[in-house]
Amino acid sequence: MATFSLPNDPQPWQVEQSDYIHRQTWFTVRKEAIRMAGGGYIPDYYLLEYPDWINVVAVTTGGDLVLIRQYRHGVGDVHYELCAGCVDPGETPLEAAQRELLEETGYGGGQWQPLMTLSANPGTHTNRSYSFLALGVEKIGEQDLELTEEIAVWTVSPVEALTVLDTGQMMQSLHAAPLLRYLLGSFDVHP
C-alpha cells in the first residue's frame, strides 16, 4: 500500500517489546512497549488484531444500490449496511468481496474496481478495510448465509441511499464513507 510522506513527518515508532494478552478469532490483543523517535516512551500500548475486512458498493444494471439490513448487537439495533465481511486466509480482498456479495445477497457479476481503503482506527487496529465498487451486478442466486447471519436484502435508488445516510439509517462508518464517495461521484458533486 502506498504511503504519502511529507517533510518533517513524525518517524515510525520502535517496538521494544511485544506480547499477546489475548488471542481468539474475533478478539486478539497485543501489548507493546514503544520508543518514539523524539525520546518518548509508552510502556503499555494496546493493539487489536483482526483479519482484513471488505465491503461492496454494489450497483445493479438498473442503477439501484444493493444494501443489506441486519441487527448489530454492539448498538442493539438494525440499520442499513453494505455487503461486507472478512478476507479469509489465502484469499485476496477482491475475491472476498465477490464471495461475500454473492453469499449475503445473491447478487454477482458486473465490473469490479477498488473504491477506497480505510482503517476503523489506525491508532489501535492492525487491519484495513477494502471497499470495492461493483457496477452492473445482477441477481444470480439465492443467499447462502451462515447460521449466525440474519440479513435482509434491499435495493434502493441513489436518492434513497442519500436519505439513508442523511437520516442516520447507516451507522457503520466504514460503510457510509465508500457509499458517500460513490454517491458524490455519481452526482458529479466535486468542488
Buried (B, 14 or more C-beta within 10 A) or exposed (E): EEEEEEEEEEEEBEEEEEEEEEEEEEEBBBBBBBEEEEEEEEEEBEBBEBBBBBBBBBBBEEEBBBBBBBEEEEEEEBBBBBBBBBBEEEBEBBEBBBBBBBBBBBBBBBEBEEBBBBBBEEEEBBBBBBBBBBBBBEBEEEBEEEEEEEBEBBBBEBEBBBEBBEEEBBBBEBBBBBBBBBBEEBEEEEE
